[in-house]
């Protein structure tokens, strides 16, 4: 009977894996052009007429999916196609989807837009994950986090005999804690964001493992409570990393990225099981390894960019380009000095801000306008440009440990010497034990 149950679950598993064909489907769509309503003629137009004056046509005569006019082009209603001053911009207020086939998909809910038209012909491979600097940094960090998440999760889940409790009861508790944790994850993701929730879950998992190092086996109740809490936090990190990875990788290479990270996760699982053999060297060594990997992965997760309420990358250039303001329009025709004027706010001392940028280009500042009040600013969206005249490369420039991440940069020396302290204690003990 047990074999039959396992067989049935294995038969239905491929159907579960293929759900992505429906969950990630991209229905036909166009920009939401309600922002073009100038409280005049536009509001009195039919939906078809609004589409004509608000959405440009592509080379095939079809409406663009990812672009809209910056202002209504009423001359198109009379059949005129005057291109003068017809600036197009990316969709400003989201998209309108054709729900006749799919009522809701991952693309419509999370605003995961397909790559721009001119990039759809290019074929992307695994190698593209490491070709460019920012993509390489992102791929390496995500690979480490995925390895740490899977390594820790299965290390805890498969060690159900080490708490002095009935093995079946332990398994039941481990399984039942996952559902409430998934509900909690949803709340924290919306309130705190992806990066702090993922990093916090991994660091807290490592803390639980660290605490259990000092709890004796005869105190099985305390050990079990701490272990269950660690299991729940580990499950939370595994749940978050799927969504986080989907939002971090650009659309055109997202499947390659998921394949790469999933491979590292499976590698971690295969090694995680073998770590328990280290008990023959030192009884606490497996727990020390799991704890170290969880904390290390949590620290690396803190280096990843936040994706909550941020426009998601569509192409690799969205990861690499220095400014999200450089769209098809007047911006790219400006000099470097002019670009800084219209995109970077000035601090009280007259120097450009290091951590803020305007949400949209402020072209009126080129006319020496002093009206800078009520201009919406946001945190840097696509990384930073550094002055390399003094330092060619530092830890801060390689991992962007500036602005919100500057505290991590200041803590690197502390982290280094903590590693030295732990290494001295562990390997000092092992050298005496094995000599």
Secondary structure, DSSP 8 states (H G I E B T S, - for coil): -HHHHHHHHHHHHHHHHTTHHHHT----EEE--GGG--SSSGGGS-HHHHHHHHS-B-TTS-B-SSEEESS--GGGGGT----TT--EEE-SS-EEE-TTT-S--HHHHHT-----GGGTTS---GGGGSSSHHHHHHHHHHHHHHHHHHHHHHHHHT--STTSS-HHHHHHHHHHHHHHHHHHHHHHHHHH-HHHHHHHHHHHHHHHHHHHTTS-TT-HHHHHHHHHHHHHHHHHHHHHHHHHHHHHS-GGGHHHHHHHHHHHHHHHHHHHHHHGGGGGT-TTHHHHHHHHHHHHHHHHHTTS---TTS----SHHHHH-S-TT--TTTGGGS-HHHHHHHHS-B-TTSSB-SSEEESS--GGGGGT----TT--EEE-SS-----TTT-S--HHHHHT--GGGHHHHHTHHHHHHHHHHHHHHHHHHHHHHH-
